[in-house]
Amino acid sequence: MAYKNFNLNPAGRHTEVCAVRALAAALNMSWKEIYTGLCEQGFWLCDMPCANRVWKTYLIGKGWKRNRIPSIPQRQCTVKQFADDNCKGTFLLEMSTHIVCVKNGDWIDTWDCGDEVPKAYWEGSNERAVL
């Protein structure tokens, strides 16, 4: 499928908040709704809104599950390959320092991370990835 350049930040800023952008796209919520929810979660965890443990706890609270991507030496899964293999559904791909939403085979972000290698994917209760 394809990379979709889309910035959900209402002010058009390209800030370091990939978690807010990705979760907003995946959960069909506004940037401000997600940011507020992550701020509240961060308050209770005494951490910053975009800290990994904050957005992960937030997703778990929304019923999402984390799955490791198997490491196969012959085939290193990239964001693009995951998207190509999962043309239906909504997923969040977790990299070491980034998170991106994959929706119906497209990855939605402010930059093309298609060659990045995710270590895990998140899925809602109605989704199932093909690996």
Salt bridges, closest charged atoms under 4 A:
ASP47 OD2 - ARG53 NE 3.07
ASP84 OD2 - LYS80 NZ 2.88
ASP85 OD2 - ARG75 NH2 2.71
GLU94 OE2 - LYS56 NZ 2.96
GLU94 OE1 - ARG66 NE 2.89
GLU94 OE2 - LYS119 NZ 3.94
ASP109 OD1 - ARG21 NH2 3.24
ASP109 OD2 - HIS98 NE2 2.51
GLU123 OE2 - ARG128 NH1 3.08
